Amino acid sequence: MRNIILFDDSVRENFLPLTYTRPVAEIRIGILTIREKWEQILEGKASFITQDYLSDKFDINIEEDNFVINGSVLPSAQLKRLILQLEPNQALLENGDLIATRLSRRQFHLLMEEEELEELHGFELEDTEYTRIKNSWEIFSKNEEALLADFEMITKGRTSKPLSDSNQTIGDHPVFLEEGAIVEFATLNTTKGPIYIGKNAEIMEGALVRGPLAMCENSVLKLGAKVYGATTLGPYSKIGGEVSNIVTFGFSSKGHDGYLGNSVLGEWCNLGADTNSSNLKNNYADVRLWNYPSERFLNTGLTFCGLIMGDHSKCGINTMFNTGTVVGVFANIFGAGFPRNFVPSFAWGGAGGYSTYKFSKACEVAEKVMARRNKELDDKDKAILQSVFENSTNFRRWDKTNDV
């Protein structure tokens, strides 16, 4: 089994708040996370080079022979072939940025100690097809191509579980059901792309689905849901109402009516009933989105861009998000009016103002939420979240003494 090491580079901060709690390679895009894609295509086991405060949970494994790959890069057949052709101490570059290298244990330790590598020869990638994501909005804007690639890799040579006759299907692309998947009395349109329904996932009666769609293990589309592709529901996610081109990383819920489009939800998020997120400005101008490293709003170049929400964040019923809103980790949003387009981590409140969500109380809520899915907020998770709380202090510019 090949040893794969996925590293974060400078683009990691462009994915905040999603990468506050995970390495870049743990981002889900398509059906699989970037890590899972590399493990499948290279038939190996991956570990990480990431931020120090994340390394206890996302540790590194060094062997005598190591394939070291940029965690923001999605695999392709061409790139796989070039990586496997690498000799020890050779590297593939994109305009000087390291994409992949093959290192011995000794060379790897020199790299980690920021010493000069011996006999490392770099080759610029030219005319090689692959995808690299560099900004948070590319998770949904490039989700379709990632989903199609994952679908082909996952289903190749396999047979789908039969689809019940109670469903109406349209289009020529396939519908693939894993074992335990349940789909009854739904309309499935595959004209624009395939539909993948993972192990024990369920599409309830009356749902209207346009592919491409990926539903990961134990995810649920609720009664009468309306789904436009390219959409990915991470494991144990629950989605109702109307959604279009969204990605949920896992364990997140939008269980009721309301619209969410061109958006990304991290893990353990919950949107209250009738929450709506605008994804189009009234003047049809390009959407600007909060960027953490520059501490300002940057032009995405997109006409459609909705909500980016970090792990464990929640909003109350009837919440209204403006076009291009970024919500940090462990934010709790409620009340009338539109929240600001940037809501820092551990914020408590809404349009009327914020106070700081006390860390101990946030963890109490997380423990209860995760226990419902038989998951535990362990000491490693708490240490990561404590670091996020401290690292995000400068963005909470209100009176921090007014904790809830």
C-alpha positions in Angstrom: 0.0 0.0 0.0 1.4 3.4 -1.0 2.1 6.0 1.6 0.5 9.3 0.7 1.1 12.6 2.6 -1.2 15.5 1.8 0.0 18.9 2.7 -1.6 22.3 3.2 0.0 25.2 1.4 -0.8 29.0 1.5 -4.2 28.6 -0.1 -5.4 26.9 3.1 -6.4 30.3 4.6 -8.7 31.0 1.6 -10.9 28.1 2.7 -11.4 29.5 6.2 -13.7 29.0 8.1 -14.0 25.5 6.7 -10.3 24.8 7.2 -10.3 26.0 10.8 -11.3 22.5 11.8 -9.7 20.3 9.0 -6.8 20.1 6.5 -7.6 21.2 3.0 -7.6 17.6 1.8 -10.6 16.8 4.2 -12.8 19.1 2.1 -15.6 17.2 0.4 -16.1 18.1 -3.3 -17.9 15.8 -5.6 -18.8 12.6 -3.7 -15.5 12.0 -1.8 -13.2 14.2 0.2 -9.9 15.0 -1.5 -8.2 12.6 0.8 -10.5 9.8 -0.2 -10.0 10.5 -3.9 -6.2 10.1 -3.6 -6.5 7.0 -1.4 -8.7 5.3 -4.1 -6.8 6.4 -7.2 -3.3 5.6 -5.8 -4.4 2.6 -3.7 -2.8 3.9 -0.6 -3.3 5.4 2.9 -3.1 9.1 3.4 -1.9 11.3 6.3 -1.4 15.0 6.6 1.0 18.0 6.9 -1.2 20.7 8.4 -1.4 23.3 11.1 0.2 22.4 14.4 -3.1 22.7 16.4 -4.8 20.2 13.9 -1.9 17.7 13.9 -3.0 15.6 16.9 -6.2 14.6 15.1 -4.8 14.8 11.6 -1.3 13.3 12.1 1.4 12.4 9.7 2.8 8.9 8.9 6.3 8.8 7.3 7.5 5.7 5.5 10.7 4.9 3.6 8.9 5.8 0.3 6.4 8.7 0.4 4.2 10.4 -2.2 3.8 13.9 -1.0 0.8 15.7 -2.7 -0.7 19.2 -2.5 -4.0 18.8 -0.6 -5.8 21.3 -2.8 -5.3 19.2 -5.9 -7.9 16.8 -7.2 -6.6 13.6 -8.9 -7.0 12.9 -12.6 -5.9 9.9 -14.7 -3.1 12.0 -16.3 -1.8 13.3 -13.0 -1.9 9.9 -11.4 0.2 8.5 -14.3 2.8 11.3 -13.8 3.0 10.9 -10.1 3.5 7.1 -10.3 6.3 7.8 -12.8 8.2 10.0 -10.4 11.6 8.7 -9.3 12.7 9.5 -5.7 13.5 13.2 -5.2 11.6 14.3 -8.3 8.7 16.8 -8.1 5.8 18.1 -10.2 5.3 21.9 -10.2 2.6 24.3 -11.2 4.1 27.7 -11.9 6.6 27.0 -9.2 4.1 25.7 -6.7 4.7 22.1 -5.5 2.0 19.8 -6.7 3.6 16.4 -5.9 6.9 14.9 -5.1 8.3 11.5 -4.1 10.6 11.5 -1.1 12.5 9.1 1.0 12.3 9.2 4.7 15.6 11.1 4.9 14.6 13.6 2.2 11.2 14.1 3.9 12.8 15.0 7.2 15.1 17.6 5.4 11.9 19.1 3.9 10.2 19.3 7.3 13.3 21.0 8.8 13.3 23.5 5.9 16.7 22.4 4.9 17.9 22.1 1.3 16.8 19.0 -0.4 19.4 16.9 -2.1 19.0 16.1 -5.8 15.3 17.2 -5.9 14.5 17.8 -9.6 11.3 19.7 -10.4 9.2 19.4 -13.6 6.6 22.0 -14.6 3.2 20.4 -15.4 2.3 21.3 -19.0 -0.9 20.2 -20.8 -1.9 18.0 -17.9 -5.6 17.9 -17.0 -6.4 18.1 -13.4 -8.3 20.4 -11.0 -6.9 22.5 -8.2 -9.2 24.5 -5.8 -7.9 27.7 -4.4 -11.0 29.4 -2.9 -14.0 28.4 -0.8 -16.5 29.2 -3.6 -14.8 26.7 -5.9 -16.1 23.9 -3.7 -19.6 24.4 -5.2 -18.6 26.0 -8.5 -16.4 23.0 -9.4 -18.5 20.4 -7.7 -20.0 19.2 -11.0 -16.8 18.1 -12.6 -15.6 16.5 -9.3 -18.9 14.7 -8.9 -18.8 13.3 -12.4 -15.2 12.1 -11.9 -16.0 10.5 -8.6 -19.2 8.8 -10.0 -17.2 7.2 -12.8 -14.5 6.0 -10.4 -16.8 4.7 -7.7 -19.3 2.9 -10.0 -17.0 1.5 -12.7 -17.5 -2.2 -13.1 -20.2 -2.3 -10.5 -24.0 -3.0 -10.6 -26.5 -0.7 -9.0 -29.2 -1.9 -6.6 -32.5 -2.0 -8.6 -34.6 1.2 -8.5 -38.2 0.7 -7.3 -40.9 1.0 -10.0 -42.7 3.6 -7.9 -40.2 6.2 -9.1 -40.3 8.3 -12.3 -37.0 8.6 -14.2 -36.1 11.0 -17.0 -32.8 11.2 -18.9 -30.0 9.0 -20.1 -27.4 9.3 -17.3 -27.5 6.5 -14.7 -29.0 6.3 -11.3 -26.8 4.3 -8.9 -28.0 2.9 -5.6 -25.7 1.4 -3.0 -26.9 -1.3 -0.7 -29.5 -0.1 1.8 -30.5 2.9 -0.2 -34.2 3.7 -0.2 -36.0 5.7 -3.0 -39.8 5.6 -3.4 -42.2 7.7 -5.4 -39.6 10.3 -6.4 -39.0 12.0 -9.7 -35.3 11.6 -10.8 -34.1 13.6 -13.8 -30.7 12.6 -15.1 -30.7 14.7 -18.2 -27.8 16.8 -17.1 -25.9 14.3 -14.9 -26.0 11.1 -12.9 -27.5 10.5 -9.5 -25.6 8.6 -6.8 -27.4 7.4 -3.7 -25.0 6.0 -1.1 -25.3 3.2 1.5 -28.5 3.5 3.6 -29.3 7.0 2.1 -33.0 7.8 1.5 -35.0 9.9 -0.9 -38.5 10.3 0.6 -41.7 10.4 -1.3 -42.5 13.4 -3.6 -38.9 14.6 -3.9 -38.0 16.2 -7.3 -34.4 15.7 -8.2 -32.3 17.0 -11.1 -28.8 15.5 -11.3 -26.0 15.5 -11.0 -26.6 14.6 -7.3 -24.5 12.7 -4.8 -26.0 11.5 -1.5 -23.4 10.0 0.8 -24.0 7.3 3.4 -27.1 7.7 5.6 -28.0 11.1 4.1 -31.7 12.0 3.6 -33.8 14.0 1.2 -37.0 14.8 3.0 -40.6 14.7 1.7 -41.2 16.9 -1.3 -37.7 18.3 -1.4 -36.6 20.1 -4.6 -33.0 19.6 -5.7 -31.0 21.1 -8.5 -27.5 19.8 -9.4 -24.7 19.8 -9.0 -25.4 19.0 -5.3 -23.6 16.9 -2.8 -25.1 15.7 0.5 -22.3 14.5 2.9 -22.8 11.6 5.3 -25.8 11.8 7.6 -27.0 15.2 6.2 -30.7 15.9 6.0 -32.1 18.3 3.4 -35.6 19.6 2.8 -37.1 22.5 0.9 -35.3 23.8 -2.2 -31.6 23.6 -2.8 -29.4 24.2 -5.9 -25.7 23.5 -6.3 -24.8 23.0 -2.6 -22.2 20.9 -0.8 -22.6 19.7 2.8 -19.6 18.1 4.3 -21.6 15.8 6.6 -23.9 15.6 9.7 -25.6 18.9 8.7 -29.3 19.7 8.3 -31.5 21.9 6.4 -34.6 19.9 7.2 -37.4 22.3 6.3 -38.7 24.7 3.6 -36.6 27.6 2.5 -34.0 28.1 -0.3 -30.3 27.5 -0.3 -28.2 27.8 -3.4 -24.5 27.9 -4.5 -23.4 27.3 -0.9 -21.2 25.1 1.3 -22.1 23.9 4.8 -19.4 22.3 7.0 -20.2 19.6 9.5 -22.8 19.7 12.3 -24.6 22.8 10.9 -28.3 23.3 11.3 -30.5 25.8 9.4 -33.8 26.6 11.1 -37.2 26.2 9.4 -37.8 28.6 6.5 -34.2 29.8 6.4 -33.4 31.4 3.1 -30.1 32.5 1.5 -29.9 34.8 -1.4 -27.4 33.8 -4.1 -28.0 36.6 -6.6 -27.6 40.3 -6.1 -30.5 42.6 -7.2 -28.2 44.4 -9.7 -26.7 41.1 -11.0 -23.2 42.2 -10.1 -20.4 39.8 -9.2 -20.6 38.6 -5.6 -18.0 39.6 -3.1 -17.1 37.2 -0.3 -15.2 37.7 2.9 -11.6 36.5 2.7 -9.8 35.8 6.0 -6.1 36.4 5.0 -6.8 39.8 3.5 -9.6 40.6 6.0 -11.8 42.1 3.4 -14.4 41.1 0.8 -13.0 39.8 -2.5 -14.7 39.6 -5.9 -15.5 35.9 -6.6 -16.2 36.6 -10.3 -19.5 34.7 -9.8 -23.0 35.9 -10.4 -24.4 33.2 -8.1 -22.9 32.8 -4.6 -24.8 32.1 -1.4 -23.6 30.9 2.0 -20.3 29.5 3.3 -20.8 28.2 6.9 -18.2 26.7 9.2 -18.7 23.6 11.5 -21.2 23.6 14.3 -22.9 26.8 13.3 -26.7 27.2 13.5 -29.4 29.7 12.7 -33.0 30.1 14.0 -36.2 29.9 12.1 -36.9 32.5 9.3 -33.2 33.5 9.2 -32.4 35.5 6.0 -28.9 35.5 4.7 -27.7 38.1 2.2 -25.9 37.1 -1.0 -22.3 36.0 -0.3 -22.4 35.5 3.4 -19.6 33.8 5.4 -20.4 32.4 8.8 -17.6 31.1 11.0 -17.4 28.1 13.4 -19.8 27.8 16.3 -21.9 30.8 15.4 -25.5 30.9 16.6 -27.6 33.3 14.6 -31.2 34.3 15.4 -33.6 37.2 15.3 -35.2 39.4 12.6 -33.4 41.1 9.8 -30.4 40.2 7.7 -27.2 39.3 9.5 -24.0 40.9 8.3 -22.2 39.3 5.3 -19.5 38.2 7.6 -20.3 36.5 11.0 -17.2 35.6 13.0 -16.7 32.3 14.8 -18.4 32.0 18.2 -20.8 34.8 17.5 -24.1 34.8 19.3 -26.9 37.0 18.0 -28.0 38.5 14.7 -28.8 41.7 12.9 -29.4 43.4 16.2 -25.8 42.8 17.4 -23.6 40.0 18.7 -22.0 38.8 21.9 -19.4 36.1 22.3 -20.7 32.5 22.5 -19.0 31.1 25.6 -16.7 28.2 24.7 -17.9 25.9 27.5 -21.5 26.4 26.5 -20.8 25.8 22.8 -19.1 22.5 23.7 -22.1 21.5 25.8 -24.4 22.0 22.8 -22.0 20.1 20.5 -21.8 17.1 22.8 -25.6 16.9 22.8 -25.9 17.3 19.1 -23.2 14.7 18.3 -24.6 12.2 20.8 -27.8 12.0 18.7 -25.7 10.5 15.9 -23.6 8.3 18.3 -20.6 10.5 17.9 -18.4 12.0 20.6 -16.8 15.4 21.0 -13.5 14.1 22.2 -10.5 15.9 23.7 -8.8 16.3 20.3 -11.9 18.0 18.9 -12.1 20.3 22.0 -8.5 21.2 21.6 -9.0 22.2 18.0 -12.1 24.2 18.8 -10.3 25.9 21.7 -7.6 27.0 19.2 -10.3 28.2 16.8 -11.9 30.2 19.6 -8.5 31.9 20.4 -7.4 32.3 16.7 -10.7 34.1 15.8 -10.7 36.5 18.7 -9.6 39.5 16.6 -12.7 39.1 14.4 -15.1 39.5 17.3 -14.9 43.2 17.7 -17.8 43.7 20.0 -17.5 43.7 23.8 -16.1 40.3 24.6 -17.0 40.4 28.2 -20.7 40.1 27.4 -20.6 36.2 27.1 -23.8 34.2 26.9 
